[in-house]
Amino acid sequence: MVRVLFLHPDLGIGGAERLVVDAALALKERGHQVSFLTNHHDSTHCFKETADGTFPVKVIGDWLPRKLFGRFYAFCAYFRMLYAAFYASFFMPQREQVDVVICDLISVCIPVLRLAKHRPKVLFYCHFPDQLLSAQEGLLKRLYRFPINWLEEHTIGLADKVLVNSKFTLRVFRDTFRRLKTVPDVLYPSLHTQYFDQMQKKLDQRAEILDEPVHPRVPRNSFIYLDINRYERKKNHALALYSLRLLADLLPDIDFKRCRLIIAGGYDTRCLENVEHFAELEKLVEKLKLQDHVILLRSPTDEEKCRLLFAAHCLLYTPENEHFGIVPLEGMYCSKPVVALNSGGPTETVVHTSTGFLCEKQAKSFGGAMYQLFRDEPLRMKMGEQAHKRVQQKFSFQAFADRLNSIVQELTTIPEQSRKKKTE
């Protein structure tokens, strides 16, 4: 048994959070002792495994500011993580000390973790270089980001092991951190498929009893397009809306009357962009005259999200150059064809014309795929079956758990040569 600590900035709802929770589940199933240390955890806005007692969760430094004067988000995030790392290294009770720390998103904590007396091994999972996620806004912003970007590169190099989430991210990692000799391994995220299987049985039993619609504004004969992603501008929900507007021009009125687009996005009132972008999308829906066809949902629960996935006819995935994207895998496992942009991680998960469509960043291309799936039911059903099989074959939770387990075991195993030197 290995004692593993996940150090993560905010245990909310998102792709990065889903990955660390699934990784924790994988290691726990392999018999390891797993816990979380985070700067923020809201039991009403998180994945259920971090709120129902599945894992111990300790919150450190939530009182520290998330921003200063409406800015300096990165500086505050780094400082908050440093605070948590100092706690883990020097103030954590002896009984809670661990063998391996798995951290992600923010690498500045790694040097502090290496200073700990018991010196745990540090595994860093790079979803994407943080410096590329920050918009360049002039000279002052570049000066502000310079030391942060320098720290990111040099602290990642201090990890005992570095993983990335896709071949796409690996290429970007190498192009961005040119001074690093570190060569990361690719560990694709996976799904805890057992949870989806259990949820499907539960929802099927519930449907037999209640026979209720998936949403009050969605008639039973509706054709449902589902778009799941946080309410952030880079997630490009507007593309789905413009594509739906184009679909209205392609379909006869009687057919389009059945179409519904459900956007189910992570929404945090503490995040100004979430609040602003949700309002922007509401206005765009009105501008495009799609009020009767679009439902905007905020932070659906895990059960609500599963219900939407099972009820939908296809999944729309609109971000450009997404690092990996766990949502397409969720849709594919639920036997839904995926319409995504032909860039980033989806090019490694979605097979064009087999499990879905990889489209250009245009309503004409995206809407055309939506039209084809509406019109051709045999194609849609066949794609859904192939999508489900692809997740089982290429992205199984079993393979993910085995690989992560072997990595953790390797980190904590002293090589035979080193052991002999110590005994001498």
C-alpha positions in Angstrom: 0.0 0.0 0.0 1.2 3.5 -0.9 -0.1 6.6 0.9 -1.0 9.1 -1.8 -2.0 12.8 -1.4 -3.6 14.7 -4.2 -2.8 18.4 -4.0 -5.2 20.4 -6.1 -6.2 24.1 -6.1 -10.0 23.9 -6.2 -12.0 20.7 -6.0 -14.9 22.1 -8.0 -16.5 20.8 -11.1 -14.4 20.6 -14.3 -12.3 18.3 -16.4 -9.2 18.6 -14.3 -11.2 17.9 -11.2 -12.9 14.9 -12.8 -9.5 13.5 -13.7 -8.0 13.8 -10.2 -11.1 12.2 -8.7 -11.0 9.3 -11.2 -7.2 8.9 -10.5 -7.9 8.8 -6.8 -10.7 6.2 -7.3 -8.3 4.1 -9.5 -5.6 4.1 -6.8 -8.0 3.4 -4.0 -9.3 0.4 -5.9 -5.7 -0.8 -6.1 -5.5 -0.8 -2.3 -3.7 2.5 -1.8 -4.5 5.1 0.9 -5.7 8.3 -0.8 -6.5 11.8 0.4 -7.0 15.3 -0.9 -5.5 18.6 0.1 -7.0 21.7 -1.5 -7.4 25.4 -1.2 -11.1 25.3 -1.7 -13.9 22.7 -1.5 -17.6 23.5 -1.6 -19.6 20.4 -0.8 -22.5 21.8 -2.9 -20.3 22.4 -5.9 -18.1 19.4 -6.4 -18.0 15.8 -7.5 -19.9 13.6 -5.0 -16.8 11.4 -4.3 -15.2 14.4 -2.5 -18.3 15.2 -0.5 -19.7 11.8 0.5 -16.7 10.6 2.5 -15.2 8.4 -0.2 -11.9 10.4 0.4 -10.7 12.6 3.2 -10.5 16.2 2.1 -8.6 18.8 4.0 -8.9 22.5 3.0 -5.9 24.8 3.6 -5.7 28.5 2.9 -9.2 29.2 1.7 -9.0 32.5 3.6 -6.3 33.7 1.3 -7.4 36.1 -1.5 -8.2 34.7 -4.9 -7.5 38.1 -6.5 -6.1 41.5 -5.7 -7.8 44.7 -7.0 -9.8 42.5 -9.4 -6.5 41.2 -11.0 -3.5 39.1 -10.2 -5.4 35.8 -10.3 -2.3 33.7 -11.2 -0.2 35.3 -8.4 -2.9 34.6 -5.8 -3.4 31.0 -7.1 0.4 30.3 -6.9 0.6 31.8 -3.4 -2.4 29.8 -2.2 -0.8 26.6 -3.5 2.5 27.4 -1.9 0.7 27.8 1.4 -0.9 24.4 1.0 2.5 22.9 0.1 4.2 24.3 3.2 1.4 22.8 5.3 1.9 19.4 3.6 5.6 19.5 4.0 6.1 20.9 7.5 2.8 20.9 9.4 0.9 17.8 8.4 0.5 15.4 11.4 2.9 12.4 11.4 0.0 10.0 10.9 -1.1 11.8 7.7 2.3 11.9 6.0 2.4 10.3 2.6 4.7 8.5 0.1 3.6 10.2 -3.1 2.1 13.6 -3.8 0.2 14.0 -7.1 -0.3 17.6 -8.1 -1.6 19.3 -11.2 -2.4 22.7 -12.7 0.2 24.6 -10.5 3.8 23.4 -10.3 5.2 26.0 -8.0 4.5 23.8 -5.0 7.0 21.1 -6.2 10.2 22.6 -4.7 8.5 23.0 -1.3 7.3 19.4 -1.4 10.9 18.3 -2.0 12.0 20.1 1.2 9.8 17.9 3.4 11.8 15.8 5.9 10.1 12.6 4.8 10.6 13.6 1.1 7.6 12.1 -0.7 7.9 11.5 -4.4 6.2 14.1 -6.6 4.2 13.3 -9.7 3.0 16.3 -11.7 0.2 15.9 -14.2 0.3 18.7 -16.9 -3.1 19.3 -18.4 -1.7 22.2 -20.4 1.1 24.8 -19.9 -0.5 27.5 -17.7 1.3 30.3 -19.5 -0.6 29.4 -22.7 -3.9 29.8 -20.9 -3.2 33.4 -20.0 -4.2 36.0 -22.6 -1.4 38.3 -23.7 -2.7 41.9 -23.0 0.3 44.2 -23.5 3.7 45.0 -22.0 2.5 45.1 -18.3 0.9 41.7 -18.6 4.0 40.2 -20.1 6.2 41.7 -17.4 3.8 40.3 -14.7 3.7 36.8 -16.4 7.5 36.6 -17.0 8.5 35.4 -13.5 5.4 33.2 -13.3 6.2 31.5 -16.6 9.8 31.1 -15.6 8.7 29.4 -12.3 6.3 27.1 -14.1 9.0 25.7 -16.4 11.7 25.3 -13.8 9.5 23.9 -11.1 7.9 21.3 -13.4 11.5 20.1 -14.1 11.9 19.3 -10.3 9.1 16.7 -10.3 10.1 13.0 -10.0 7.6 12.2 -12.8 5.7 14.3 -15.3 2.6 13.1 -17.2 0.5 14.8 -19.8 -3.1 14.1 -20.9 -2.6 13.7 -24.7 -0.1 13.5 -27.6 -1.3 17.0 -28.5 -0.4 18.4 -25.0 2.9 16.5 -25.3 3.8 18.4 -28.5 2.8 21.7 -26.9 4.8 20.9 -23.7 7.9 20.3 -25.8 7.5 23.5 -27.8 6.8 25.6 -24.7 9.3 24.3 -22.2 12.4 24.1 -24.5 14.9 24.2 -21.7 13.5 21.2 -19.9 15.1 17.8 -20.5 12.1 16.2 -18.9 10.2 13.9 -21.3 6.6 13.4 -20.0 4.7 10.2 -20.5 1.1 10.4 -21.9 -1.6 9.1 -19.6 -5.0 9.6 -21.2 -7.8 10.4 -18.8 -10.5 7.8 -18.5 -14.0 7.3 -17.2 -15.1 5.5 -14.1 -17.3 3.4 -16.4 -18.7 1.4 -13.5 -20.3 4.6 -12.2 -22.0 5.2 -15.6 -23.3 1.6 -15.7 -24.7 1.8 -12.2 -26.3 5.2 -12.9 -27.9 3.9 -16.1 -29.5 1.1 -14.2 -30.7 3.5 -11.5 -32.2 5.9 -14.0 -33.9 3.1 -16.0 -35.6 1.9 -12.8 -36.6 5.4 -12.0 -38.0 6.0 -15.5 -40.2 2.9 -15.2 -41.8 4.3 -12.1 -42.0 8.1 -12.9 -41.9 8.3 -16.7 -40.9 12.0 -16.5 -39.3 14.1 -19.3 -35.6 14.9 -19.2 -36.5 18.6 -18.6 -39.8 20.4 -18.3 -39.1 22.4 -21.5 -38.2 19.4 -23.5 -41.1 17.5 -25.1 -40.9 13.7 -25.3 -40.5 13.6 -29.1 -37.6 16.1 -29.0 -34.3 15.6 -30.8 -31.7 16.6 -28.1 -28.3 18.1 -28.9 -26.3 18.3 -25.7 -23.4 20.6 -25.0 -21.5 20.1 -21.7 -18.8 22.5 -20.7 -18.1 25.3 -18.2 -19.5 28.7 -18.9 -16.3 30.2 -20.2 -15.8 32.1 -23.5 -13.0 29.8 -24.6 -15.4 26.9 -24.5 -17.1 28.5 -27.5 -20.8 27.7 -26.7 -21.7 30.3 -29.2 -20.7 28.0 -32.0 -23.4 25.6 -30.9 -26.0 28.4 -30.9 -25.0 29.7 -34.4 -25.0 26.1 -35.7 -28.5 25.5 -34.3 -29.7 28.7 -36.0 -28.3 27.4 -39.3 -30.1 24.1 -38.7 -33.3 26.0 -38.5 -32.7 27.2 -42.1 -31.9 23.6 -43.3 -34.8 21.7 -41.7 -38.5 22.1 -42.4 -40.3 23.9 -39.6 -42.1 20.8 -38.5 -38.7 19.0 -38.0 -36.9 21.9 -36.4 -39.8 22.3 -33.9 -38.5 19.0 -32.4 -34.9 20.2 -31.9 -33.6 21.2 -28.5 -30.1 22.3 -27.6 -29.3 21.8 -23.9 -26.2 23.6 -22.7 -25.2 22.2 -19.3 -22.3 24.2 -17.9 -20.2 24.4 -14.8 -21.2 27.7 -13.1 -19.5 29.2 -10.1 -20.8 32.6 -8.7 -17.3 33.3 -7.5 -16.0 33.3 -11.1 -16.9 36.6 -12.8 -16.5 35.1 -16.3 -19.0 32.4 -15.5 -21.6 35.0 -14.6 -20.8 37.3 -17.5 -20.7 34.6 -20.1 -24.0 33.0 -19.0 -25.6 36.4 -19.4 -24.0 36.8 -22.9 -25.3 33.5 -24.0 -28.8 34.4 -22.8 -28.7 37.5 -25.0 -27.4 35.6 -27.9 -30.2 33.1 -27.6 -32.7 36.0 -27.8 -30.8 37.6 -30.7 -31.0 34.4 -32.7 -34.6 33.9 -31.7 -33.9 30.4 -30.3 -35.7 30.9 -26.9 -38.0 27.9 -27.6 -35.1 25.6 -28.6 -32.3 26.3 -26.1 -32.1 25.4 -22.4 -29.2 26.8 -20.4 -28.5 24.8 -17.2 -26.1 25.8 -14.5 -23.9 23.2 -12.7 -26.0 20.1 -13.1 -25.4 17.3 -10.5 -23.7 14.1 -11.6 -27.0 12.4 -11.7 -28.6 15.2 -13.8 -25.6 15.1 -16.2 -25.9 11.4 -16.7 -29.6 11.7 -17.3 -28.9 14.2 -20.0 -26.2 12.1 -21.6 -28.5 9.0 -21.8 -31.4 11.1 -23.1 -29.4 13.1 -25.7 -29.2 12.0 -29.4 -25.7 13.5 -29.9 -23.1 15.4 -28.1 -21.7 18.7 -29.2 -18.1 19.7 -28.2 -17.2 23.2 -29.2 -13.8 24.2 -27.6 -10.9 24.8 -30.0 -7.5 23.1 -29.3 -8.9 21.5 -26.2 -6.0 19.8 -24.3 -7.9 16.5 -24.1 -11.6 16.8 -23.2 -13.2 14.2 -21.0 -16.7 15.1 -22.1 -16.4 13.4 -25.6 -15.5 10.2 -23.8 -18.5 10.5 -21.5 -20.8 11.0 -24.6 -19.1 8.1 -26.5 -19.5 5.7 -23.6 -23.2 6.6 -23.4 -23.3 5.6 -27.2 -23.7 9.1 -28.5 -22.0 10.3 -31.7 -19.8 13.4 -31.0 -19.6 16.5 -33.1 -16.3 18.3 -32.2 -13.8 20.6 -33.7 -10.9 19.1 -35.6 -8.2 20.2 -33.2 -6.6 19.3 -29.9 -7.5 16.3 -27.9 -10.7 15.3 -29.7 -8.7 14.3 -32.7 -7.3 11.5 -30.5 -10.6 10.4 -29.1 -13.2 11.0 -31.9 -12.8 9.1 -35.2 -14.2 11.2 -38.0 -17.2 9.6 -39.7 -17.0 6.5 -37.4 -17.7 7.7 -33.9 -18.8 11.2 -34.8 -17.6 14.2 -36.9 -14.5 16.4 -36.6 -15.5 19.8 -38.0 -14.1 23.2 -38.9 -14.7 26.2 -36.6 -17.7 27.3 -38.7 -21.4 27.0 -38.2 -21.7 25.7 -41.8 -19.4 22.7 -41.0 -20.7 22.1 -37.4 -24.3 22.6 -38.4 -24.0 20.3 -41.4 -22.9 17.5 -39.1 -25.8 18.2 -36.8 -28.2 18.1 -39.8 -26.7 14.8 -41.0 -27.2 13.2 -37.6 -30.8 14.4 -37.4 -31.6 13.1 -40.9 -29.8 9.8 -40.8 -30.9 7.7 -37.8 -29.2 4.4 -38.9 -25.9 6.4 -39.2 -26.4 8.0 -35.8 -27.1 4.6 -34.1 -24.1 3.0 -35.8 -21.8 5.8 -34.7 -23.1 5.5 -31.2 -22.3 1.8 -31.0 -18.8 2.4 -32.4 -18.2 5.2 -30.0 -19.1 3.0 -27.0 -16.8 0.2 -28.2 -13.9 2.7 -28.8 -14.0 3.9 -25.2 -14.1 0.3 -23.9 -11.1 -0.7 -26.1 -8.9 2.4 -26.0 -9.8 4.4 -22.9 -11.0 1.8 -20.4 -10.8 2.7 -16.7 -9.1 -0.6 -16.1 -6.2 0.3 -18.4 -6.0 3.8 -16.8 -6.0 2.4 -13.3 -3.3 -0.2 -14.1 -1.0 2.3 -15.7 -1.3 4.8 -12.9 -0.8 2.2 -10.3 2.4 1.0 -12.0 3.7 4.5 -12.2 3.0 5.1 -8.4 4.6 1.8 -7.6 7.7 2.6 -9.6 8.0 6.0 -7.9 8.1 4.4 -4.5 10.3 1.4 -5.3 14.0 1.9 -4.7 16.0 0.5 -7.6 18.1 -2.6 -6.7 21.3 -0.7 -7.5 20.5 2.1 -5.1 19.4 -0.4 -2.4 22.8 -2.1 -2.6 24.7 1.2 -2.3 22.7 2.1 0.8 23.5 -1.3 2.5 27.2 -0.9 1.7 
